[in-house]
Amino acid sequence: MTSAPPSGPATPRSRRVSQRLGAIAESATLKVDAKAKALKAEGRPVIGFGAGEPDFPTPDYIVAAAVEACGDPKNHRYTPAGGLPELKQAIVDKTRRDSGLEVTPAQVLVTNGGKQAIYAAFAAMLDPGDEVIVPAPYWTTYPEAIRLAGGVPVEVLADETQDYKVTPQQLEAACTERTKVLLFVSPSNPTGAVYTADEIRALGAWAHERGLWVLTDEIYEHLVYDDIETGSLPVLCPELADYTVVVNGVAKTYAMTGWRVGWMIGPTDLVKAATNLQSHATSNVANVSQRAAIAALAGDLTAVARMKTAFDRRRRTIVSMLNEIDGVVCPMPGGAFYAYPSVKGLLGKEYDGRRIDTSAELAEYILDKAEVAIVPGEAFGSPGYLRLSYALGDDDITEGITRLQKLFA
């Protein structure tokens, strides 16, 4: 039983939750996804566009590797905190194959998903008060990880008029003497924006001139459409290679969100510091998941190509249907599996006698009336927008957006 805190002057026991953790918000995307699943469990026909989770099963050959690993006693024991040597080598080989970046196993830390890699990287880079430039719209976890590490997120907003991509001029305006890191994400969650090779070089040149670190999240690297010429920042900007941390994982590419295997690549001293942190926080990632990740990275990309083809088809469907709604403007995303429409034209109006002024209120109204779960732009630092994942099935996409069309007809 939990007793009430004592009244009167504050005591150590009256501060039940630390200020550091008390200030952290729940993941908005997971919150929407959990609510959608709870309503489905009640029998309601909810369609959830919230979570960025491929609807495909993990490819069979990866599952088979995990089954085999379960029977091997060596996987029943502790292994190195920084990752299985075989997996670290597989990450080195995969990185060379897919992006052309040459690294060594000592530059790799295997983590419990990409989120842990992001937090570990910021924890290794930041001292209290250090600023991180965060292009917005941003994925909900980035600012929270920065704050947990003692840093200060500085948001730089790019809207649909510039394809959700920031410019060196915007970054310069946000830079101060406390700025230490530039966060760079392409393809982007939540917008699907993809920076071209020339745009990446321009941002990299600015960061190098300013003497900044860069954390680049490449989790959606294989989901780039329309033959956009792009690339990995430390390859396109080799002068930044010693000051860049690359975050990646198997979740999105191989439909392995639940397996929880990610990694960070960076300078050996930074990776060593992050590995020390992990040795106290979680020790090694589950060995069976690591063995499955080895199979994923060592295999060919046939299954990945099939999933990408499906995502591309769904991308075109959802954007076309969203743009048929009066008051909605949805740019065509160049990568990942998210549509990020502006819904400003739907705001400031009454629906069923209820005035809707914000995208958060709009998302609540949509869930209540159309039984469609969507994450509002407030979660990503840009009110007036909605994020819809198109990593769900074709039929659900069509049905879900049809409901929105009827709701706002």
C-alpha positions, 0 to 999 in steps of 0.5 A: 500500500502506498501512503500519502506523502506527509504534509508540511515542509518538504522532506526527502520522502515527499519528493516521490519522483525525481525532477529529472524523470518527472519531466519526461513525457510518455512516448506519444506514438506508443501512447496512441498505439496502446490506446488503439490496441486497447479499443480494438480489444474492446471490440471497436473497429479502430484503425491505428496509424500511430506506431511506425511498425511494419505489418510484415512478419520477420523474414523466415531465415532470421526467425530460424536463426533465432530458433537455432540459437535458443538451443545453443547453451552458449547463448544462455550466458552473459556475453560482452556488454558491447555486443557479440563479436560476430554481430559487431563484425556483421555491422562493420560489413553491413555498413561498408556494403550499404553506405560505404563507411569504413569502421572497425568493431571497436567503433560499434556498440550493440544496444537494446534497440535504436532508442538506447543507442540514441540515449547512450550517444547523447549521454557520452557526448553531452555535459550539463547545459550543452545544446543540441540543435534538433530539426523539427518536426522531430521524433518524440524521443530525441528531445527527451533523450537529450534532456535525460543526458543533461543537454538542452534541445534547441528546435529549428522548424522546417515546414512543408513549404521547404519539404520539412528540411532545414537549411544551414542558414536556419542552423546558423541562426540557432547556434550559440556558444553552448551548441555542441551537437547537430542532430541529423535524420534522413529519411525522417521520422515523422515527415519522411523527408529525405535530404539530397547528397548536396543538401547533406554536404552543405549541412555537413560543411556548416557543422564542420566549420562550427566545430560541432558533433553530429548524431545521424540516425540512419534507421530508415536508410533502405526506405528511400523512394523515387531514386533520390540521390542521397547518402550517409553523412560521414561518407559525404562529409569525410571531414566530419567522420571523427565527430559523427555518431551513426545510429541504426538498427534492424527494426524497420529494415527487417521488420524486427521492432520487437527484437530490440537490436540497434547500434551506435557507431562512432569514435572509439573513445565515445563508444567505449564510454557508452559501452561502460554505461551499458555495462551498468545499465543492461549488460548485453543485448539478449543473445538470441536477438543478437544471433537473429540480427547476425542472420539479418545483416549477413543475408541478402536484401531480397525481403527488404526490397519486397517490403519497400515495394509495398511501402512505396505503393502504400505511400502513393495511396495514402498521400493521394487520398489525404489530398482529396480532403478539403483543408488537408495538404500532404507532401509526398514523402521521399522516404521512411513510411510516414505521411505528415499532412498539414491540417491547418485548413481543418482547424478553427471550425466546429464539428458536431457542435464542437470547436476544434482549434488544435491538431491534438484536439483534431486527433481526439475527435477523429478517434472518437468519431471515425475510430482512426488513431493518429498522432498529432503534430504537437508530439513532434514539435509542430502543431497543425499537422498529423503523422500517419504511418503507412506501415499497416496493410493496404486495406486498412490504409484505404478504409482508414482514410476513407473514414476521414474523407467521410468525416470531413466531407 
